[in-house]
Each structure stands twice: as structure tokens, then as C-alpha cells.
Amino acid sequence: MKLGKLTDYATVILTEMARAPEQRRSAVDLAQRTHVAAPTVSKLLRQLAQAGVVEATRGAQGGYRLAHAPERISIADVVNVLEGPIAMTSCTVHGDGCPIDDHCGVRSNWWRINAAVERALASVTLADMCAPLPAAEFPLRRMPQAPSSATAGA
């Protein structure tokens, strides 16, 4: 499972906003601070404003700010806005329409896995993202590489 680049950028932008939640920020300022391209920042801020995650104010004193306290905005909220409902498989969202639905022996476990992922994303807020864990406490894991064609048959 991999989230899209826009979702990643949105968390970077929102985390920057969470550092000073009462301050109104322009898209240009956020682009400079986060190193995300200004058109991308503008696009994401419009989506987030439409979803009620940020507030937009027009005018000379305008800009964007978080619509809620950073402690009340979870990563699950952000993922839902940009990716749609959190779903490991289509049946965990749609619930029906699968041709093997009547004979599926794993569906309930996918629901369980989906719920665990959703709980994990909901448990981390923008406030949490402002203070990331030190690398020593959460070492990065590398994805295993697929065997190359030269070693696949060996």
C-alpha cells in the first residue's frame, strides 16, 4: 500500500500550518517553507478548504489556516480527503459486487486489516506530525526488492 504523492505533500503542508495554527498563510509562503511547488500547494489548499480541513480567507489579510486545532485533525482525515475512503481491498469499501463474495474465506480478515490501518492513521494527528520520532526510535525499513530475472530461477 502506498499513498499518493499529493497526500504526502498535503501532510507536509498541513504539518507546517500546524506549527502556528492561528496564523494565516499564503500558498506562496507555504510553498517556500515546504519546498512543494506553488501550483501544487494551491491545488491542495483548495481541496482541503473544500473538505473543511483548512479555512480560506480572501483579501489583504487573507490566507489559509487550519479549520480545527492540530490535535483534532488526523492523518486519516487527510487521507480520506485526498485518496477517498481508506481501503485495503474494494470489498472493504463497497461491500458487495465481488464475483467470489459468496465463497470468499478472507473477506472478514481484510475488514479487520482495513480497520487496523484506519485506526493507526486516525491515531496520528497533525500535532503529532510536528514532533516526529527520532530515527533511533523508529528505524526506517526498506522494502524487500523483487528478485531480478537473473536470480529468479536460481
N, C-alpha and C positions, 0 to 999 in steps of 0.2 A: 504494500500500500504506500502510495506516495502522494502527498498533497501537491497541488499545482503551484507554480512559481508566484502567481498573483496572491494566493493565500499566504505564502511565506512573506511576500512583500507587505501585505496588509498587516501581518503581526509585527513586522519591524516598524512600520509607520505608527501603528496604534501603541506600541510599546514606547516609542519616542513621545507620543502625545501623553501617555500615562505618567511620564516623568514630571510633567507640570499640567495636571488635568484641567485646571481652571483657565489656563492660558489659551487664547485663540491663536491658531497657527495658520499661515497661508500654505497652499500647496507648494509654492516655490521654496519657502523656508523648510518645510518637511522634506522636500526633495534634496535640498542641500545637506541637511543634517543626517539623512539616512542613505544618501548616495543612490537612491532609486530615481529613475528618470522622471522628470516633472510631469509629462503626459500620463505616465502610469500612476503616479501619485494622485493626480486629478481624477482619473478614471475610478480608482479605488475609493477615494473620498466620496465621490458621487454615489457609488454603490452602497457604501457604509452609511451615508446620510439617509439614503432612501430606506434602508433597513432599520434606521433608528439607533445605530451604534454610535454615530457621531452627529453633532448638530452643526448646521451650516448657517452662518450669518453673513448677509451681504453688507456692503458699504465700507467706508474708510476704516472703521473699527471692526470689520468683519473677519471672517476666517472660520476655521473648524476647531471644535473641541469635542471631547468625549461627552456623550449624552448621559452617561452614568459614571459613578465612581469606578476607578480601575479594578477594585475588588469585586465589582458586580458584573464585569464583562469577562466571560470565559473564552478560552480558545475554541471551545465547541461552538460558541456564538459566532465567532469569526468564520469558522469552517462552514457552518450552516449557511451563512450569507453568501460566501464565495463558491462553495462546492455543492451546495444543496444538502439534503439530509445525509447524515453520516451513515454509510452503508458499506459493509464488507462484501455483501452479495446483493443482487437485486431483490431476492425474496425477503431480505430484512427490511426493505423499504416498501415494496409493493405488496408483498404478502401473498400474491397469487399470480397465476398466469404461467407458472413454470410447467413444462410438459411432464416432468417427473415428480411433481408435487405429491401425488398420492403414494409414491413409493420411495420418497427421499428419507434416508436414515440419518442425515446430518443437519437438516434444516434447523432443528431446535438448538443445536450446538453453535451454528452460525449466528443465531439470535443472541445466544449467550456471549459469544465473542464480540459481536457488534455492540452489545450493551456495555461490555467492559471497556471497549475503546471509547465509546461515548462518555462513560463515567470518567475515564482518565483525562480526556480533553476538557470535560466540564470542571474538573478539579483544579485546573491551572488557569489563573486569571492574568489579566494584564499587569496587575500589581506584582504577581509572582514573576512575570517575564522581565520586570525591571531589575530583578536581582537574580540573574541566572546562577545555577550551581557551578561551583568551581570544577574544572576539568578533572581534578583528582577524585571528586566525589561521584562523578558521572562520566566515566571514560567513554569516549566515542567507540562505537562498534562499527566495524567495517562489514559491508555486505559481502557474503561469500561470492566469489566470482564463478561464473559458469565455466565448466571445463572447456578448454579450447578443443578444436577439432582434432588437433594432433594428439591430445591426451585422452580424448573421449573414449577411444577404443582400447586404450592400454590397460 
